[in-house]
Each structure stands twice: as structure tokens, then as C-alpha cells.
Amino acid sequence: MQSSSEEYNNFSLSRFESMLKTNNVLFFDSVEFEEIIQYYLENGKVALARKAVKLGLEQHPSSTNLKLFQVEMFIFENELDTAEALLDDLHALEQSNEEIYIQKANILSRRDRHADAIALLGKALEITDDEADVLSLIGMEYLFIEDFENAKLNFMKCLEQDEQDYSALYNIIYCFDYLEQHQAAIDYLNDFLNKNPYCEVAWHQVGKQYSALKDYKKALAAFDFAIISDDKFIGAYLEKGKVLEKMSKYHDAIESYSITLGLEDPTSFALLRIGKCYDKLGNSELALQFYTKCVEEDALLDKGWIAITDFYFKRKNYQKALYFIDKAINIDSENVLYWKRYAKINNCLNLFEEAEHGFRRSIELGNYELDTWVARADILVQLGEYEAAINNLHQAAEFYSESAEIEYRLAGIHYILNEDTKGEYHLKNALRFEPEFTMIIEEIFPSIYRRKSVRELIKKLKNPSV
């Protein structure tokens, strides 16, 4: 009885791995080596693929396909010049091998020469028997240079050749989305569905397009068709739940999200959204229960930690909020959203040094929002760290050069330091930018605001005709 192809491949793999363990040299034909290498590459076993390429070329030194695998290894290891030289040698021998053009294009792409890569892929397209694969590569090159129209056209040609190529379909919709052509995307998908009426992926994408257009009724209908086409399609239930949330139909949204929990292992996203729905319904107990399940399911999902922290913060349970944001920071100390909450919570607890540290870390991690700078400045003022506050505000002014919030604070600090000339300079700037924001200096620097000279200057500049 003849062995199946899979059994044959398994036998070849077993023989090959046995050879590596025993150091006994066994013979394999070139096709066997190709299948072994392909298997290792598809399973991420690059070191074993490299060994198979080396041994394969020792036994079949003239095999073009094995040499092309060697090229792939060189490209993977970023040895582009070596790979290119080998491809040139192969091209001199075989000018009608499309894989040579594809790998040359791969090298050009890695060197950011995408237009040249597209030209070479065009030559591969002329001689290949697998047009869809080459068209997909061309589409990807156009994506790299953000030519979404041409990318879209090439992916459409892929889908024409293989209507089951959902990767091409997703890329087409990505291009439509980037170009904000939502109605055009719907028209395209409807044409596709006329030929493939039970394609759950296409219905799912139609629903997302209607959702982007805020036509929620049609979005729901599309997601329902996706579910009719495949009642285990988790993505459709999740998107349906999101639309129902936007329509404030929280009970229905919970039902849609909950279905996904029974189809596969619970996803942290579904648990989070169920918690959010219960929160909006005022069911604090169940909201907290699902937020807790969310962070237990996926400790790396920052939205889960933020949800449970915000849950306690809104209820002014700052100690619990601090407890959870501390746990989040211990998991990911580079998350700026965590540090900003850490700062605000500590500020509410009057733990000003910790709050200042949180705002400083937020800035160090790239959060340059105005409220972060001014909040840190206000805390530094409370701590009596006036020079640090001035430096912080000058840094902020590099991003917000005409901010009255910055100028009023600089004025107040300089007046406190008895640097009246500088204080007056910044106060004039502040009044020029926003004359109605004098409550900033009144609230943060009340003793300065009560000064007669300051009050007179404010009155004079706010009412120049008086």
C-alpha cells in the first residue's frame, strides 16, 4: 500500500533528524531537502532549516531551488550583498525562473528601493504560473510607499484569481479605510457578496464599514448575516457588541459579547467590554467582577488595568485605585497611561512627591500634553521647588509657545522669588494671550494676586482704555 504524502514527509523528517543526532550521513533527493527546509521555515525552526540547506547543497550542489533557499537564509540574516551575488549567478543560468526575480525584489525592498522592487516583480509576473502570489507581493510594495490606490488594485487582482484569499480581501479593505472610501468599500464588498453570498468575512467587513459611517442599523444587519454564514465567527459577535454599545443597548451588547465566551477561551477584550457595559448600567458589582477577570486573563492588556483603576478613582476610592495602578506599573513600567494615573491618584491623596514623580515619568515617556506639564509645575510649586517648576514650564513653552496657562504660572513663581521684572514680563504675556484666565494666578498664587501692583497691572492690561 502506498504511503500518503504526509507520511512520506514525516518519514523524511524523521530520517533527517536521526541523521543529525547520529552523525551518520544519509542520502536524500533534492525534493526531499526542499520539503524539509520548507517545513522548518514554516515552523520557525531557522537553525534546522539552515542545516538542511547546507547538507542539501553538499549532496546536490547544482540544485537551483536549494540555492534559492540559501538566498532566503542570507536575506533572513541580512547578508544582502552575499544573497545578491548568488542571485546574479543564478540569473545568468536561469533567466526564466520567477523566484530569482522575487528574491531580488525582496532585497531591493529591504533597501527601501520599492519602485525598483515593483519593476522586478512585474517581470516575475510575466513568467509565473502563480500570478496571485506575485500580485500580492506587488500590492505589499505599494503599501510600503503608501500608494494605496495601486496597492488596492493589485490585491483586487489577487482576489479575482482566488476568491478564498481573505488576506487579499483584508488588504483591499485596509486600503479603502486608509483612503476613507467607506461607501466605495461597501459597493465593492456588495459586488463580491453577489458572487459569494455566504462569505462571513465579507459580511463582517461590510458591517465595519457601516459602523464607520455611523449607520448602526445596517451594521447590525451585516454582522447578523456574518453570524448566519458562520455562527462561530467570534469577530462578528464582538463587532456586533461594539455597535450595540454605541447604540446604548448595553444588555444586548452583553449578550453578544457573552456568546464569544462560550465559543472559545474567554478573550480579555470581551471581558473588558462586558465590564464596561455593566458599569454603564450602574451594576458596580458585576462591572468590577468582569474587570477583575479581564486582568486575570491578560495582565498585559493596559485597558483592563486602566478600567479597574478608573472604576475606583471615579468612586474616590483612591487607595484601591493606587493599589491597582501600582500592580500595572510593576508589569509595564514604560506605559505612560499608567504613570499619568499614578500621578493623579497620588495628587488626590496629597502625596505630592509621588505625584510629581508620576508626572515626570509621563513626560519622560513622551506625554507632552499641556495638562501634564502644568500639573507637574503646580505640584513643584506646592513642594517649594520653584527653580524646577520654572525649568519644567520653560520646557513646556517649547511645545506651547503662546500658552496663558504657562505664562501665568511663570509670572507667579517669579514674583514669589522677588524677580518682579520677570514676573511682570510673563504676566503681560499671559494677559495678552488670555486676559480672562487671571483666576489661575488668583487660585495658585493668592498672595501674589493680592499685591496692589499686580492687581493694578492686571486691571490696566485687561482694560487699556480705562
JOZILIN-V300404 format. One record per residue. N is the residue number from 1. SS is DSSP state (hx for helix, st for strand, lp for the rest). PSI is psi in radians with two decimals (none if undefined). D_LAST is the distance of its C-alpha to the last C-alpha in Angstrom with 1 decimal. Layout:
# JOZILIN-V300404
N;SS;PSI;D_LAST
N;SS;PSI;D_LAST
This chain:
# JOZILIN-V300404
1;lp;2.33;108.1
2;lp;2.36;105.2
3;lp;2.63;102.2
4;lp;2.87;98.8
5;hx;-0.69;96.2
6;hx;-0.73;94.1
7;hx;-0.66;97.2
8;hx;-0.77;98.0
9;hx;-0.74;94.5
10;hx;-0.67;94.7
11;hx;-0.75;98.1
12;hx;-0.75;96.8
13;hx;-0.76;93.9
14;hx;-0.76;96.2
15;hx;-0.75;98.6
16;hx;-0.80;95.8
17;hx;-0.55;94.3
18;hx;-0.70;97.8
19;hx;-0.72;98.4
20;hx;-0.62;95.2
21;hx;-0.63;96.4
22;hx;-0.22;100.0
23;lp;0.22;99.6
24;lp;2.22;102.4
25;lp;2.07;101.7
26;lp;2.68;102.1
27;lp;2.38;102.1
28;lp;2.51;99.5
29;lp;2.91;99.4
30;hx;-0.60;96.2
31;hx;-0.69;95.1
32;hx;-0.79;95.3
33;hx;-0.74;93.1
34;hx;-0.76;90.5
35;hx;-0.65;90.5
36;hx;-0.80;90.3
37;hx;-0.79;87.4
38;hx;-0.72;85.5
39;hx;-0.81;86.0
40;hx;-0.70;84.6
41;hx;-0.74;81.5
42;hx;-0.43;80.8
43;lp;0.21;80.9
44;lp;0.31;78.8
45;lp;1.28;81.8
46;hx;-0.69;81.1
47;hx;-0.74;83.3
48;hx;-0.63;86.3
49;hx;-0.72;85.5
50;hx;-0.72;85.5
51;hx;-0.70;88.9
52;hx;-0.66;90.3
53;hx;-0.79;89.1
54;hx;-0.86;90.7
55;hx;-0.62;94.0
56;hx;-0.75;94.0
57;hx;-0.45;93.7
58;hx;-0.63;96.5
59;hx;-0.47;98.8
60;lp;1.22;97.5
61;lp;-0.31;96.1
62;lp;0.10;96.1
63;lp;2.04;94.1
64;hx;-0.72;91.1
65;hx;-0.68;89.5
66;hx;-0.64;89.8
67;hx;-0.61;88.3
68;hx;-0.63;85.4
69;hx;-0.65;84.9
70;hx;-0.70;85.0
71;hx;-0.78;82.2
72;hx;-0.70;80.2
73;hx;-0.77;80.7
74;hx;-0.74;79.5
75;hx;-0.73;76.4
76;hx;-0.65;75.7
77;lp;0.14;76.0
78;lp;0.42;73.7
79;lp;1.22;76.6
80;hx;-0.66;75.6
81;hx;-0.73;77.5
82;hx;-0.77;80.8
83;hx;-0.74;80.3
84;hx;-0.70;79.6
85;hx;-0.74;82.8
86;hx;-0.69;84.9
87;hx;-0.65;83.5
88;hx;-0.72;84.3
89;hx;-0.75;87.9
90;hx;-0.66;88.2
91;hx;-0.60;86.7
92;hx;-0.52;89.4
93;hx;-0.64;92.0
94;lp;1.67;90.5
95;lp;-0.06;88.1
96;lp;0.32;88.3
97;lp;1.91;87.1
98;hx;-0.47;83.6
99;hx;-0.52;82.9
100;hx;-0.78;82.9
101;hx;-0.68;80.1
102;hx;-0.76;78.2
103;hx;-0.61;78.3
104;hx;-0.72;77.4
105;hx;-0.65;74.4
106;hx;-0.76;73.6
107;hx;-0.79;73.5
108;hx;-0.68;71.3
109;hx;-0.74;68.9
110;hx;-0.40;68.6
111;lp;0.21;67.8
112;lp;0.46;65.0
113;lp;1.17;67.0
114;hx;-0.62;66.6
115;hx;-0.73;67.3
116;hx;-0.66;70.6
117;hx;-0.72;71.4
118;hx;-0.70;71.0
119;hx;-0.74;73.3
120;hx;-0.69;76.0
121;hx;-0.54;75.7
122;hx;-0.66;76.2
123;hx;-0.69;79.6
124;hx;-0.64;80.4
125;hx;-0.55;79.7
126;hx;-0.43;82.3
127;hx;-0.08;85.1
128;lp;2.71;84.3
129;lp;-0.16;86.0
130;lp;1.31;82.9
131;hx;-0.63;80.2
132;hx;-0.73;77.9
133;hx;-0.76;77.6
134;hx;-0.70;76.7
135;hx;-0.66;74.3
136;hx;-0.73;72.5
137;hx;-0.71;72.3
138;hx;-0.76;70.9
139;hx;-0.74;68.3
140;hx;-0.67;67.2
141;hx;-0.70;66.8
142;hx;-0.58;64.6
143;hx;-0.69;62.5
144;hx;-0.61;62.2
145;lp;0.20;60.5
146;lp;0.61;58.5
147;lp;1.43;60.4
148;hx;-0.48;60.4
149;hx;-0.85;61.9
150;hx;-0.62;65.0
151;hx;-0.81;65.2
152;hx;-0.79;65.2
153;hx;-0.71;68.0
154;hx;-0.67;70.2
155;hx;-0.57;69.9
156;hx;-0.69;70.7
157;hx;-0.62;73.9
158;hx;-0.82;74.7
159;hx;-0.55;74.4
160;hx;-0.60;76.5
161;hx;-0.54;79.3
162;lp;1.77;79.0
163;lp;-0.12;77.3
164;lp;0.05;77.6
165;lp;1.42;75.3
166;hx;-0.39;72.4
167;hx;-0.75;70.8
168;hx;-0.71;70.5
169;hx;-0.79;69.1
170;hx;-0.69;66.4
171;hx;-0.64;65.5
172;hx;-0.83;65.3
173;hx;-0.60;62.9
174;hx;-0.75;60.9
175;hx;-0.79;60.4
176;hx;-0.78;59.4
177;hx;-0.79;56.9
178;hx;-0.65;55.4
179;lp;-0.01;55.1
180;lp;0.67;53.7
181;lp;1.10;56.5
182;hx;-0.74;57.2
183;hx;-0.67;58.7
184;hx;-0.65;60.9
185;hx;-0.73;62.0
186;hx;-0.78;63.0
187;hx;-0.76;65.0
188;hx;-0.81;66.8
189;hx;-0.65;67.6
190;hx;-0.68;68.9
191;hx;-0.74;71.2
192;hx;-0.71;72.4
193;hx;-0.43;72.9
194;hx;-0.55;75.0
195;hx;-0.40;77.5
196;lp;1.21;76.9
197;lp;-0.26;76.0
198;lp;0.48;76.5
199;lp;1.79;74.5
200;hx;-0.57;72.3
201;hx;-0.74;70.2
202;hx;-0.75;69.2
203;hx;-0.72;68.4
204;hx;-0.77;66.3
205;hx;-0.61;64.3
206;hx;-0.78;63.9
207;hx;-0.72;62.4
208;hx;-0.63;59.9
209;hx;-0.78;58.9
210;hx;-0.62;58.3
211;hx;-0.72;56.4
212;hx;-0.55;54.1
213;lp;0.03;53.6
214;lp;0.40;52.8
215;lp;1.39;55.9
216;hx;-0.55;57.1
217;hx;-0.79;60.0
218;hx;-0.59;61.6
219;hx;-0.80;61.0
220;hx;-0.72;62.8
221;hx;-0.73;65.7
222;hx;-0.76;66.1
223;hx;-0.61;66.1
224;hx;-0.69;68.7
225;hx;-0.65;70.9
226;hx;-0.71;70.6
227;hx;-0.64;71.8
228;hx;-0.70;74.7
229;hx;-0.58;75.7
230;lp;1.76;75.6
231;lp;0.06;75.1
232;lp;0.29;74.8
233;lp;1.67;71.9
234;hx;-0.71;69.3
235;hx;-0.65;66.5
236;hx;-0.72;66.7
237;hx;-0.71;66.4
238;hx;-0.79;63.4
239;hx;-0.65;61.5
240;hx;-0.74;62.4
241;hx;-0.72;61.0
242;hx;-0.70;57.7
243;hx;-0.74;57.4
244;hx;-0.62;58.3
245;hx;-0.79;55.5
246;hx;-0.46;53.0
247;lp;0.09;54.3
248;lp;0.40;53.9
249;lp;1.27;57.7
250;hx;-0.64;58.0
251;hx;-0.76;61.5
252;hx;-0.67;62.8
253;hx;-0.77;61.1
254;hx;-0.74;62.7
255;hx;-0.76;66.1
256;hx;-0.79;65.7
257;hx;-0.68;64.7
258;hx;-0.55;67.5
259;hx;-0.66;70.2
260;hx;-0.51;69.5
261;hx;-0.45;70.2
262;hx;-0.23;73.8
263;hx;-0.65;74.4
264;lp;-3.06;73.8
265;lp;2.50;72.7
266;lp;2.38;69.2
267;lp;2.52;66.4
268;hx;-0.57;63.3
269;hx;-0.82;61.1
270;hx;-0.74;62.9
271;hx;-0.73;62.7
272;hx;-0.82;58.9
273;hx;-0.66;58.2
274;hx;-0.76;60.4
275;hx;-0.76;58.4
276;hx;-0.72;55.1
277;hx;-0.79;56.6
278;hx;-0.63;57.7
279;hx;-0.78;54.3
280;hx;-0.45;52.6
281;lp;-0.08;55.3
282;lp;0.20;54.4
283;lp;1.47;57.8
284;hx;-0.67;56.7
285;hx;-0.85;60.2
286;hx;-0.59;61.5
287;hx;-0.86;58.3
288;hx;-0.65;58.8
289;hx;-0.77;62.5
290;hx;-0.58;62.0
291;hx;-0.74;59.2
292;hx;-0.76;61.7
293;hx;-0.64;64.5
294;hx;-0.86;62.2
295;hx;-0.46;61.6
296;hx;-0.63;65.3
297;hx;-0.70;66.3
298;lp;1.67;64.1
299;lp;-0.21;62.4
300;lp;-0.07;60.8
301;lp;1.82;58.9
302;hx;-0.53;55.3
303;hx;-0.52;54.2
304;hx;-0.85;56.7
305;hx;-0.67;55.3
306;hx;-0.70;51.7
307;hx;-0.81;52.7
308;hx;-0.57;54.4
309;hx;-0.82;51.6
310;hx;-0.58;49.0
311;hx;-0.85;51.2
312;hx;-0.61;51.1
313;hx;-0.76;47.4
314;hx;-0.48;46.3
315;lp;0.18;48.4
316;lp;0.43;46.8
317;lp;1.30;50.2
318;hx;-0.55;48.8
319;hx;-0.78;52.0
320;hx;-0.71;54.0
321;hx;-0.75;51.4
322;hx;-0.67;51.5
323;hx;-0.81;55.3
324;hx;-0.62;55.6
325;hx;-0.51;52.9
326;hx;-0.74;54.8
327;hx;-0.71;58.0
328;hx;-0.77;56.4
329;hx;-0.60;55.1
330;hx;-0.47;58.6
331;hx;-0.71;59.9
332;lp;1.67;57.3
333;lp;0.01;55.1
334;lp;0.17;53.5
335;lp;1.95;51.9
336;hx;-0.55;48.1
337;hx;-0.59;47.8
338;hx;-0.81;49.7
339;hx;-0.63;47.7
340;hx;-0.71;44.4
341;hx;-0.69;45.8
342;hx;-0.76;47.3
343;hx;-0.81;43.9
344;hx;-0.69;42.2
345;hx;-0.80;45.2
346;hx;-0.59;45.2
347;hx;-0.73;41.5
348;hx;-0.48;42.2
349;lp;0.09;45.0
350;lp;0.46;42.8
351;lp;1.38;45.1
352;hx;-0.63;42.4
353;hx;-0.73;44.6
354;hx;-0.69;46.6
355;hx;-0.75;43.4
356;hx;-0.73;42.1
357;hx;-0.72;45.6
358;hx;-0.78;45.5
359;hx;-0.64;42.1
360;hx;-0.75;43.3
361;hx;-0.65;46.6
362;hx;-0.77;44.7
363;hx;-0.75;42.8
364;hx;-0.53;46.1
365;lp;0.14;47.7
366;lp;0.21;45.1
367;lp;1.70;42.6
368;lp;0.45;39.4
369;lp;2.55;37.3
370;hx;-0.71;33.7
371;hx;-0.46;34.3
372;hx;-0.80;37.3
373;hx;-0.83;35.4
374;hx;-0.59;32.5
375;hx;-0.73;35.0
376;hx;-0.72;37.0
377;hx;-0.75;34.0
378;hx;-0.67;33.1
379;hx;-0.72;36.7
380;hx;-0.64;36.9
381;hx;-0.76;33.9
382;hx;-0.57;35.8
383;lp;-0.08;38.9
384;lp;0.26;37.1
385;lp;1.24;38.0
386;hx;-0.74;34.7
387;hx;-0.70;36.2
388;hx;-0.65;37.9
389;hx;-0.73;34.7
390;hx;-0.80;33.0
391;hx;-0.75;36.0
392;hx;-0.77;36.0
393;hx;-0.60;32.4
394;hx;-0.65;33.0
395;hx;-0.73;36.0
396;hx;-0.66;34.0
397;hx;-0.38;31.4
398;hx;-0.48;34.4
399;hx;-0.53;34.7
400;lp;1.40;31.1
401;lp;-0.34;29.2
402;lp;0.83;25.8
403;lp;2.06;26.0
404;hx;-0.58;22.9
405;hx;-0.66;25.5
406;hx;-0.79;27.1
407;hx;-0.72;24.0
408;hx;-0.70;22.6
409;hx;-0.76;26.1
410;hx;-0.70;26.6
411;hx;-0.87;23.4
412;hx;-0.76;24.7
413;hx;-0.78;28.2
414;hx;-0.64;27.2
415;hx;-0.72;25.2
416;hx;-0.66;28.3
417;lp;0.16;30.4
418;lp;0.50;28.3
419;lp;1.22;27.5
420;hx;-0.60;23.8
421;hx;-0.79;23.5
422;hx;-0.66;24.9
423;hx;-0.77;22.9
424;hx;-0.68;19.6
425;hx;-0.86;21.0
426;hx;-0.57;21.9
427;hx;-0.69;18.8
428;hx;-0.74;16.8
429;hx;-0.81;19.6
430;hx;-0.78;19.5
431;hx;-0.52;15.8
432;hx;-0.68;16.5
433;hx;-0.88;19.6
434;lp;1.52;18.7
435;hx;-0.34;15.2
436;hx;-0.04;16.9
437;hx;0.37;19.7
438;lp;-0.24;18.2
439;hx;-0.35;21.0
440;hx;-0.90;23.4
441;hx;-0.53;22.3
442;hx;-0.69;21.9
443;hx;-0.69;25.5
444;hx;-0.59;27.3
445;lp;1.13;25.8
446;hx;-0.63;24.7
447;hx;-0.59;25.2
448;hx;-0.73;22.9
449;hx;-0.52;20.2
450;lp;-0.18;20.5
451;lp;2.38;19.9
452;hx;-0.75;17.0
453;hx;-0.65;16.3
454;hx;-0.78;16.4
455;hx;-0.71;14.1
456;hx;-0.70;11.4
457;hx;-0.73;12.0
458;hx;-0.80;12.0
459;hx;-0.71;8.7
460;hx;-0.75;7.2
461;hx;-0.47;9.4
462;hx;-0.51;9.2
463;lp;1.23;5.6
464;lp;-0.39;5.5
465;lp;-0.24;3.8
466;lp;none;0.0
